Amino acid sequence: MEEYLDIEDLRIPVVLQREKRKTLAITITQEGSLLIKAPLQLKEKEIERFIGQKRYWIYKQTKHILEENKNRVDRSEDEVRKLKEQAREVLTKRTDYYKEILRVDYQRIRIGNQKTRWGSCSNRGTISYNWHLVLMPEPIIDYVVVHELCHLVEMNHSPAFWKKVSEVLPDYQSRRKWLKENGNRYL
């Protein structure tokens, strides 16, 4: 397996992880590397064939991530600390507002720096939020808050879950789409 994948104007570092798994998966890391997770016994030719089929996707995703990385803002520790405090204040206020509407209660709120999630809800009622949410428009913050609170009713993404979300935010789909398309700009 090559250490780099050359596509058009990009030289993409390749990381191969052999794991006890059944399927082959590829992702582009936040740094712009190609991460391949492959079953232990899968032949390299099969991996290379798969990568060949996904060349356009790999190129497009890598280009997108590298472009976002150029626009990323480096913040001092003090700035991050202040933003986390602001996130706790804003997200607690929004969570308390929507918990009354949904008639649910949570145990606690955790503010973190997750790499791939904006929020999560444990089955014990702990809601975790990514502090970067505080940088986003309020309708998007509200979408994440409502999404996580609805998990206190439905711990899945079933039709019943989405029905509950839509009862509070009828336009949740456009907010969700915005978050998917623009969220990485805020990390």
Order of alpha helices (4+ residues) and beta strands (2+ residues): beta-beta-beta-beta-alpha-alpha-alpha-beta-beta-beta-alpha-alpha-alpha
